[in-house]
Amino acid sequence: MLGETAHRVFGFARGGLTPTAALCWSLSHREGEVIGLLADGLTNRQIAKRLAVSRRTVDHHVSHILKKLDATNRTVAVLAAERLGILSAGLSDT
């Protein structure tokens, strides 16, 4: 699920950081919250209400998450986050 871009950016191919450590460093605290809420199945509107921000702000967070995980959609992003241990390691606040 992670593409070549993620491998290059996070240094996987060069023996750099582990995927989880790299993503901990790469995802902002808020993006960690958002990926957790995405995993819970919330829509952007529901996430915005939960975090007391605008839907447009959530749209930006989701866009950044997709780019950082090299994911084509929300489902792929959540699956990648789970596979990398982002969700199970408690790196999101949900």
MOWO-V373049 format. One record per residue. N is the residue number from 1. D_FIRST is the distance of its C-alpha to the first C-alpha in Angstrom with 1 decimal. Layout:
BEGIN
n->N d_first->D_FIRST
n->N d_first->D_FIRST
END
This chain:
BEGIN
n->1 d_first->0.0
n->2 d_first->3.8
n->3 d_first->6.2
n->4 d_first->9.7
n->5 d_first->11.1
n->6 d_first->9.7
n->7 d_first->10.8
n->8 d_first->14.1
n->9 d_first->14.7
n->10 d_first->14.2
n->11 d_first->15.8
n->12 d_first->13.7
n->13 d_first->14.9
n->14 d_first->18.4
n->15 d_first->18.7
n->16 d_first->18.8
n->17 d_first->17.8
n->18 d_first->15.7
n->19 d_first->12.4
n->20 d_first->14.3
n->21 d_first->17.4
n->22 d_first->15.8
n->23 d_first->14.3
n->24 d_first->17.7
n->25 d_first->19.4
n->26 d_first->17.3
n->27 d_first->17.1
n->28 d_first->20.7
n->29 d_first->22.5
n->30 d_first->22.5
n->31 d_first->18.8
n->32 d_first->18.5
n->33 d_first->21.0
n->34 d_first->19.3
n->35 d_first->15.8
n->36 d_first->18.0
n->37 d_first->19.9
n->38 d_first->17.0
n->39 d_first->16.1
n->40 d_first->19.8
n->41 d_first->19.4
n->42 d_first->21.7
n->43 d_first->22.1
n->44 d_first->22.5
n->45 d_first->26.2
n->46 d_first->26.2
n->47 d_first->24.3
n->48 d_first->26.8
n->49 d_first->29.7
n->50 d_first->28.4
n->51 d_first->28.0
n->52 d_first->31.1
n->53 d_first->29.5
n->54 d_first->29.4
n->55 d_first->26.7
n->56 d_first->26.3
n->57 d_first->25.5
n->58 d_first->22.8
n->59 d_first->21.5
n->60 d_first->21.3
n->61 d_first->19.6
n->62 d_first->16.8
n->63 d_first->16.6
n->64 d_first->16.4
n->65 d_first->13.7
n->66 d_first->11.5
n->67 d_first->12.4
n->68 d_first->12.1
n->69 d_first->8.5
n->70 d_first->7.8
n->71 d_first->7.1
n->72 d_first->9.2
n->73 d_first->11.0
n->74 d_first->12.2
n->75 d_first->10.8
n->76 d_first->7.1
n->77 d_first->8.5
n->78 d_first->10.5
n->79 d_first->8.2
n->80 d_first->6.3
n->81 d_first->10.0
n->82 d_first->11.2
n->83 d_first->9.2
n->84 d_first->10.4
n->85 d_first->13.8
n->86 d_first->14.4
n->87 d_first->15.9
n->88 d_first->17.6
n->89 d_first->19.0
n->90 d_first->20.9
n->91 d_first->19.4
n->92 d_first->19.8
n->93 d_first->23.3
n->94 d_first->22.9
END
